[in-house]
Amino acid sequence: MVSFLWSFFFIAIAEMGDKTQLVALSFATKYKPTKVLLGIFIGTLVIHFLSVMIGEKLSTFIPLQYLKILIGVSFVGFGIWTLKR
């Protein structure tokens, strides 16, 4: 349960200021808040479920040491890509 709460906390913090926030804001001007919140909740569950499944499958094929390097490189790559735009 503690792992769940820490994951929830860090994901919530990481998502603040994301482009998703702008989409939610624009949808909230057109649709009822309950529909917007439900859509965000379902979308978040689906994307995180898929991420966990993909991560679990990758960890069976790629050793953890190399997976950490790959994750670090992709993180830096996405950061550079974001700065270029």
N, C-alpha and C positions, 0 to 999 in steps of 0.2 A: 504494500500500500504506500509506503514511503517513496519507493521508486516512481510510482504513478504520480504522486503529488509533486515530486521534484520535476518530473518530465512535464507535467501540466504547467507548472510555474514557469519553467524556462521557455517552453513553446509560447506561452502567453506573452512573455516579455519580448521574445524574438519577433513576434508577429506585429507588435506595436509599430506603427509608422510604415507598415508594408503597403504596397499598392492595393492590397486587398481591402485595406481600410477605406481607401478612396472609392473603390467599387461599392462597398457596403454603404458608404455615405450617399452615393448617387442613387443606389437602389432604394434607400430609405426615403428619398424624396418622392418616389413614385409608388412604392408598395408599402403594405402594412409592416410595422416593425417585427411582428411575430413571423411573417413569411421570410423576411430578410434574415432574421436570426436563425430560423430553422434551416434555411438554405446554406448559410455559413457553417452551421453546426454539422450538417450532413456532408458538405463538401470537405470540411476539415477532417472529419472521421474517415472519409474515403481516401483522401490523399495520404493521411498518416498510416492508415491500414496498408495501403499499397507500398509505402516507403518501408514499413517494417517487414513486409513479406519479401520485398526485393533485397533488403539488407540481410535478411536471414538466409536467403538463397545464395547471395554473393559470398557470405561468410563460409559457406560449405565448399566453394570452389577456390576462393582466394584466401590465402593465409592472412590472419589479422594484422600482422606487421605491414604487409603490402596494402591491405585495405585502408589502414590509417594513413599511409602515404598518399594513396589515391584520393581519399577524402580531403586531405589537407591541400593537395594540388588543385582539386576541383573547387574548393572553397576560395582559394586565392584567385583562380581563374574567373570564377563568377564575380568576384569583387572587382577585378580589373575590367571585365566586360561591362559591369554596371557603371563604373567610372567613365568609360569611354562614351557612353550614351549621355 
